[in-house]
Amino acid sequence: MATEPLLIGNGAGFSTDYTDAGIPVVDALVRSGRPAVMFYEMLAERTLAIAQRERVADPERGYSPHMVDALEPVLKKCVENGVPILGNFGSANPMGAARRIHQIAREQGIRGLRVAVVEGDDVRDKLKRIQMSAWEEEAPPNLDALKIISANVYLGGREVAKALALEPHVVVTGRVTDSALALGPLIHHFGWRADDWDHLAAGTVVGHLLECGAQVTGGYFADPGWKDVPELDRVGYPIAECHADGSIVVTKPEGTGGLVTRRTVIEQLLYEIHDPAAYLVPDVTLDLTQVEVEEIGPDRVRVTGAKGHERPPTLKATICFDGGWLGEGEISYAGPNAFGRAKLAKEIVEKRIAALGLDCRVRTDLMGFVSVHDGDGGGLAAVRDGSACQDLRLRLAVDAADERTAERATRELEGLYCSGPAGGGGVRRRQTWRVRTASCLIPRESVDPKFRLVTADDV
């Protein structure tokens, strides 16, 4: 059991995050000379479902498509300096990701690479045998009525810690709760027990603060004139200095943009929190009501006071299924009376789609007016005056069961080029296959996580 602090760095907060963000973080971890790990959070419900489709088309794919760009600049330095890399970039195919990482290692002349793979989150094959219960107010889905693409349970930090016990250079997971990528290394480093609720809570806070990348260092915080953030174009991603007593210091690499303040930390601490006294994750029930946040220096914020209670008896699972097709089309109107012309175009498109009898749900918005806050019925647009607007873009969105219907509907917007109001231009349209999700709770004992070490001899 270690007593010296562990540094945890983050290099990504979502699948398509900046792929160069981890470089200065890894450099800072290496320069510190202290025990450290690096993690990448690259997975969401819909990206996992899309990855399942990719794996069906190609059994070697299905991992995060940006994993390679993120790992190539840092893999060799991390291996040479004993900084394990963790990531849920395995997505729908953790073993495929492990093989691809070994390929990177061969290309870079790295010998003896060890990749630990966490499996068992995919529960599609056993879904109909599992007793599902409601997630919050969401009833369990009717499996017989859905074309299921994926079904994955959220594993926890304990599973990540078990993978680290295999002494790998890289840990690849599929669906784990985001904060587990930081909690797992802390369990492994400090030897925290499965019922050490306060420490597990503190480790969950670390993961929650770092899991969204730059959101804790000024990203998604900046509001010019109200909350100014310096050099956001080269924002530094976060590093947490984690101590055995559960205290945390959040910082970032020296010389990078962004900032770490009490305000940035508190905003991220409250991000996506439903009940601050009972935030549920697989390993613990986190209580944030006594947390204290204190600035102790430039870009250094200490967080203490997390409390934990017994872990929940169930685990969250997300089921992704075929959601039909989204058709989108846009056209611009500008200059004098732009609002009147755009509004007329809107009416024409709506009437033509209705006359065609297409089986789809339709929404139209005038971008640059009240589109963000309006509902599907257009109530705000109907009562507000947009005559002062001189730069508008009409957006059409249709929800259809099949691609052909979606395409046919968006074609009506393109027809405005010659048959609509004057001055329309810049038409774009596309059809996108959609994924829908449903969540439920399943018994913890119905999940069987597995761990394997993949070496160069295995691929």
N, C-alpha and C positions, 0 to 999 in steps of 0.2 A: 504494500500500500504506500503510495507516494504522498509526500507532504508538501513538496515544492509546487508553486503555481503552475497551471497549464494554460498556455496561450491557444486560443481558438480563433482562426481567421475564416472569413467568408469571401467567396469569389463569385457568387451568383445568387440572385434572389428569385429567378424564374427562368423558364426554358430559354428564352431569347434575350437574356440579359447580356450586358457587355462582356464579350469573351476575353478581353484583355484586362478586366478588372482585378483578376487574382494575382497578376504579376507583382505589383508593388506590395501586396499583402504577403505573399510568399517571401519576397525579399526581406521584409521587416521581420517575419518570423525567423528566418535563417540568421539574420544579423543579431537577433536577441540572444542566440545561443541557449535558449531555454526550451524545455519540453513544449512541443507545439503540434497542433493538427490543423488541417485545412479542409473546409467543406464547401460543397457546391449544392445549392438547392435548386433543382431544375424541373420539378414535376408538379403538375396540377391535374385535376380530374379529367378535363377534356384533352389535355396533351397525352395523358395515359391512354385514353380511348383511341386517339388518332394513332398512337404508337402501336396499339394492337392491330389496327388495320394494316399498318406498314409491315408488321411481322407476318401477317397472313400472306401478303404479296411477296415478301422475301424473308425467309426464316432467320437470316443473319441480321436483319434490321429490327427496329422496334425499340432501340435505345434512343436517348436524347440526341437529336441531330447535331447539336452544338457542343456536345461533350468533347469531341476531338479538338475543336478550335480552342476550347478552354484549357484542356490538359496539355496540349503540345508544348506551350511555352514554359510550363512549370514542372512537368513530370520528372525530368532528369534532376533538377535542383532539389526537389522534394525527396527523391529516392536517395540521393547522395548525402543529404543532410538529416535524414531520419525524421522527416515530417510526413506522417501518413495523410493521404488524401481520402476523403469520404464524399460520396455523392449518391443521390437518388436518380442519377442520370441513367441507371439501368432500365428505368421505365418498364416497358412491357417485356424486355428481354435482357435481364441482368447478365446472363451467361454470354449473350452476344456482345454486350458492352465489355465484358472481361476479355473476350477474344480480341476485340478491337483495340483495347488498351495494350495488350501484349504486342499487337502489331506496331503500335506507336513506339513501344519500348525497343523492338527490334530495329526499327528505322533510326532510332536515336542511339543505338549501341548500348542500351541498358541491359545488363545481365542479371539474372536471378530474380526478376520481378515476381512478386507474390501478390495476387489479387484475391481478396476474400469476397464471396458472393453470398448475399442474404436472399433467400427465397421463401416462399410460403404465403406471400401476400395475395397471390392470385387464387381466388376461391370460386371461379366459374364452375368447375366440375362438380363441386359439392354444394352449390348454392341452393338447389331445390331440397337438399336434405338438412339444411340449417334452419333453425327456428329464428326467424327475423322478428325484431320488434321495432317500434317507431323511433325515428330520430327526431327529437323535439316534437313538433306538431306535424311532421311529415309521415304519413302512413307508409308502411312497407309497400314496394311496388308489386303489381300483379305480373309475375314473371311470364305467365303464359301469353300475355298480351303484348310482350315486348320482343324486339329483335336485339338481344343482348350482345354487346360488343366486348365489354370487360366488367369484371367484378373484383375489386381489390379491397382488402382490409388494411387499416392503418396499423402497422407494427410500431414498436416503441424503441426507446433508448436501450433497453436491456438486450434486445436483439443486435443492435449495433455494437454494444460492448462485447457480446459473445463473438462477433466477427473479428473485432480487434484483438481478442485473445489468441487468434490464429497467427498473430504477428505479421500482418500483411503490410505492403507498401500502399495499397489502394483497397478501399472497401466500396463495393458496388451494391446498392440496394434497388429494389423496386419501390413500392408504396410504403413509406414510413411516414409517421407524422413529422412535419418539417423540423420541429424543435429537437427531435430525437437525434439528428445529425450532430448536435452539440452535446446533448445529454449523454449519449452513448460514450463518447470519449471521456467525459468526466466520471462516469461510473467505472470505466476501465482504469482510469488513472488513479482515482482516489479510493477505489474499492467500496463505493457506497452500497449498502445493503438494499435489498428489494423493498424493505419496509422503512427505509430511512427517509421518511416523507419530506422533512424540511429540506434536506440536501437535494433530493430529487426535484423538489419544487424550485430550488435555486438554479439547478441545472436546466430546468425547463425555461426559466426566465432568460438564461443565456441564449438558448436556442431561439426563443421567441424574439429577442432583441436583434439577433443577427440573421434570422432566416430570410428576411426580405432585402438583404444586401444593403444598398446605400440609403434605404429609408431611415436608418438610424444615424446616418452621417450627413444628412441634409437633403437627400433625394426625397421627392414627394412631400417635402416640407417647405421648400422655397416659395415665397409669395412676395415679389419685389415691392419694397417700400414698407412692408410689414414684417416679413421674416426673410431677411437677405442672407444668401448663402454664397460665399466666395468660390469662384472657379468651379462651378458645378459641372463644367465640361470635362473636367478631369477629377471628378469626385473620388475620394478614397473610400474603399470598402472597409467594413468594421473588423476590429480585433477585440476580443474580450480576454482580459487577464483574470483567470478564475482561481480562487483560493479554496483551500480545503474546508474552511468554515462556511462556504457558500457565498461569500462576498464576491462582487464582480466589479471590474473597472472596464468600461467601454472606451475604446480609443480608435485610432486609425493610423495608417502609415504616415510618418513625417514627410512633408513636402508635397502631399496630395491636396486636392481641393476638398470642398465641403467643410463640415464642422460637426463636432460632437458637443452638445450642450445638454443641460437639464431638460430643455424643451424638446429637442429632437428625441431624446431617450424616452421621455414621458409619452410623446405622441406614438412612438412605436410600441411602447409597453401596452398601450390601450388599444392597439390595432387589432381588430377582429375579436375583441373580448366581449363575450355575451354577458357572463356573470363574473365580475371581478373576484368574488369570493369562492367561485367554484368553476374554474377553467379546466375542462376535462381533457386529459391526454392519456395514452395507454398506461403510463407508469405511475401516475399520481393525479390527485385533484389539487390544482394550484389555487392558492388564496393570495391575491395581490393587495388586499386591503391594508396591509401594514408595511408595504414596501416603501423605502425611503430612497430618494434620488438626490445626489449631491455632487456639484461640480468641485473637483479637487485640483484642477489645473487646466491649462489650455488643451482642449480636445480630450479631456479625461473626466469621466463621470463615474462615480461609484454608486452601485445599486446593492442594497441590502434589505433584509426583512421579509423575504419570501417565506411563506408558510405552506405546508403541504398536509393533505389528508389522504386517507386510503384511496387507492386507485379504483376506478369504476369496474364493475363486474363484467361489462361488455366492451366490445371494440366497435368502432365505427367502420362501416364498409360503404364504398361508393360503387354504384352500379351504373354503367354507361350503356346507352342503347341508341339505336338509329333514330335520329331526330328529323329526318326529311331533308329538305333543301331550302336554303335562303337565297333568294334572288335580290340583287341590289342594282340600282341604276341612279345616276346623278347627271344633272345638267345645270349650268350656271346662267344667271341673268344679272346684268350690272348696268349702272347708269341711271338716268332719270326714269322714274316709274318702274324700277326693277321689281319692286314688291308687287305691283299690279300685274306685271307680266308673269312673274313666278307663280303668283296665286292662280292665275288663269291656267297655266301649265299644269299645276297641281289638280285642278278641277277636271281638266281634259283627261289626264291619265286615270284618275279614279273612275270617271264615267266609262271610259273605254274598257277597262278591265272588268267592270261590272257587266257591261253589255256583252262581253265575250263569254260570260258565265264560267270563268276559270275558278277551279276549286282551290282557293288560296286565301290566306289572311293578308290584308294589305295595310301598310302604314306609309304615309307621306309626311315629310318634314321640310320646312324651309330653313336650311342651315344658315345661321347668322341672324335668326329671328328668335324664336323661343323653343327651338327643337330639343335642347338638352332637358329642359324641365317639363315639357309637355307630355301628355299621355297619348295612348294610341288613338283616342277619340279626337285629338286636336282641340281640346277645350280652351287652352290658353291662346292659341293662335286665332281662335274665333272671336275673342273679345279684346284683343290688343291691337293697337294701330302700328303697322309696320311700314307706313308710307315714307319714313325717313331712311329706311334701309336701301342702300344703293349697291349692295354686293351680296347676292344670295345664291345659294346652291340648293336646288330641289333634289331631295333624296327620296327614292322609292324603295321600300323593302317589302318583300312578299315571303310568306311562309307557306311552302307547298310540300306535298308528300313526295313529289318526283321532280327530277331535274327538268324535264320537258315543260312542265307547267310553270316552273320558276322562270325559265328562259323566255317562254311566250309572254309572260306578264311584263318582264323588264324590256322586252322589245317595244312595248307601247311607249315607254319613255323615249327610246331612241327615235321613234317616229316624230317626236316634237321638233327635230331638226328642220324639217320642211313643212310640217303641218301644225306647228304650234305657234306661240307668240313670237314676236320679233326678238332677235338678238340672243337666242339660246345657243350655247356652245359648250365645248369641253365634255362631251358625253363619255361616261364610262359605265360599264355594266359587267356583272359577273354572277356566276352561280356557285354556291358553296355548300358542300355536304355538311350537315349539322349533326352534332352529338348532344344528346340530352342526358342529364344525370338524375339519379335518385339516391338518397342516403338511407341507411338503416343501421340498426345495432344488431350484432350477433354475439353469441356466447364466446367468451375468451377461450374456452376449452375446445372449441371447434376449429381453432387455427393451429397449424403445425409448422412453425418456422424451421427452416433448414439452413445450414451453413456449409460452405465448401471452399477449400483453398484451391485456386487455379494457378498453376505454375506454367512456365514456358514449355515444360514437357507435356502438358495436358492439352495444348492447343496446336 
